Amino acid sequence: MRLPLIAPADLSDDQKPLYADMKQGIGSDFNAFITIAPDGSREAGALMGPWNPWLHEPRIGGAVWELTKAMTMEATLPDPVRQIAILVTGAHFDAAYEIYAHVAGAEKDRIEDSKLATLVSGSRPEGLSKEEGIAYDVAFALVNGGVLPEPVYRLAVASFGQHGANELIYLVGLYALVSMTLNGFNVPLPEKD
């Protein structure tokens, strides 16, 4: 880890409101995995995952957090579709914390272990629903570079509507940014008990 966790007592005046907002959002929307350093640890109460690097740069981190909230709180795509796209992105960038967090989310959404194992290995699992398959194809094409192929784009619009297709593209972009944050700052997985 390249940036130390920031315990609540060590937050600057610029960091305090962002910490409070992120902690509240994390508590309500990201509860399938560990996001806060446990009591009894040296950094008890510190935010983990991508939230810690964002706290180190409150102006930039705050902007990324606002985008994250918008993409989460105003989501219209079904959760399994979102998780597939996020896991394809995280697997492409080998972002350990993102994979850890969204496997937990996908398990909560009852995506089978065999599908999850195949996704995080970087392959397309068998048995995806039509919508999940489209999410996989969009995310896979985008993270591998270049313009999203026209047939894939048209299928996303036909299946999710223009707004849903837009949301899917933005979601992949957001989680590419999250992956870069995690990998750039070498953010570790939480320690297991």
N, C-alpha and C positions, 0 to 999 in steps of 0.2 A: 504494500500500500504506500503510495507516494504522498498522500495528504493525510495528516493525522485526523482522527475523529475529533470533533469539537464537542466537549461536554457542555451542557446547558449553562453552567456557571462561567464558561470561558467565551461565550458568544459576545460579539461586538454589538453596539447599538444598531448597526446596519443589518446584522445577521438575525437579531432577535425576532423581528416580525416575520421574516421569511421562515425561520425555524418553526414558529408557532403555526403558521399557515400550512407548512409541509407536514408537520406532526399531526395536525387535525385531519388533513386530507389522507395521509397515510393510514391513520387509525380507522377511517371510514371506508376506504376503497382498496387498500392493499394489505389485507389482513390474512392472506393465505401463506405468508412467508415472513421471516424475521427482517425487520426494518429499523429497529432501535436497539442500541447496545443494552444488554440486560442489567438489572439492578445487581449490585455487588461487583460489577466490573469497574475498572478505572475510569472509563468514559460513560458510565451509566447515563442513559437518556440521550446519548448522541445518536444522530441519524446515520444510518449505514447505507450501502448501495450507492446509487447515483446522487442521492440527496446530499451526502457529505461533500463531494466536490462542488455541487451547486451552491452550498452554503459558503464555501471558501471564496466565491465570487458572487456576492448577492445580486448585483445588477444583472449579470448574464444568467446566473442560476435562477434568479427570479423570473426572467423571461421564459426560460425553458420550463420552469415549473408551471407557469400560466398556460403554456401550450399543452403540457402534460395533463393539467386539470381539464382543459377544454376537450381534449381528445378522450378523456375518461368519463367525465361527467355528462358530456353531450353525445356520447356514442350512440349510434343507431344500428350498427352492425351487430349481429348475434355474438355473444361472448366466445363460442368455439371458433368462429371465423376470425375474430380478433386474435385469439391465442395462437391459431395456426400461423397467421401472418407475422406475429411477433416472434414466435419460435423459429420460423424460417430465417428471419433477420438475425436473431441472436446466434443461431447455429452458424450462419454464414460468417459472422465476425468472431465466432468462438468467444462470446462474451459470457463468462462463467456465471456472474451474478444474474444477468438477464435470463439465461437458461434456467438457473435454479428457481428464480422467482416465478417465471411464467410456466414452468412445468407444474409448480404448485398451483397456480391459477387454473391451468388446463385440467389438472386432476380434480379440482373443485368443480369444474364444468363437466366432469365425467368423460373426458377424452381418454380412450383406452391406452394402457401402458405400451402396447405394441406400436401404436401410432406415435406416441411420444418418443419412444426409443428411436424409431426410424427418422422422425423429424429432427431430433437433436443430433443425429449422425449425419445430417445434411442430405437426406434422401426423401423422396416422395412416398409416403405410406400408401398402402392399398386400403380400400374401404373408406376413403374420405367421401363425405356427402358432396353433392354438386357444388354447394356454396363453399365448403371447406376446400375443395379442389381449386376453385377459382381463386380463393385467398392464397393458396399455396402458389399457384401459377403467377399471380400478380407479384407477390413478394419475391419469389425466386427470380423472375425476370428483372425486377428493379434492382435487387442487390447485386446481380451479376453484371450490371451496367448497360448503358445504351437506352434508347427509346423503348418504352413499353410496347411490345408488338400490337398492332392494330386489332387482330382477332381476340387477343387477351383483354384489351381495353374494352372492346365492344361487348364481350361476354360479361365483364364486370358491370358495365352500365346496364345491360339487359337484366342481369340478376339482382343488382342492388340499387338500381336507379342512379342517376347522375350524382346525387349527394352521397350515396353509399360508396360509389366508385371513388369519388374524391376523398372521402374519409379513409378508405383503404390505402390509397396512395400516400396520404399525409401520415397515416399510422406507420407505414414502412419507413418513411423518412424520419419520423420522430424516433423510432426504435433503432435506426441506424445511428442517430445522434446519441441516444442513450448508450449504445454499444461502444461508440467512440469514447464517451466519457468514462465508462467502466474500464475499457482496455487502456486508454491513455493514462489513467491514474492507477492502474493495476489494482482495482477494487477487489478485495477478496470475498469469498463466501463467508457467511457467519460460521463461527466454530460450533461444532455439534457438542451437545452435552455428553 
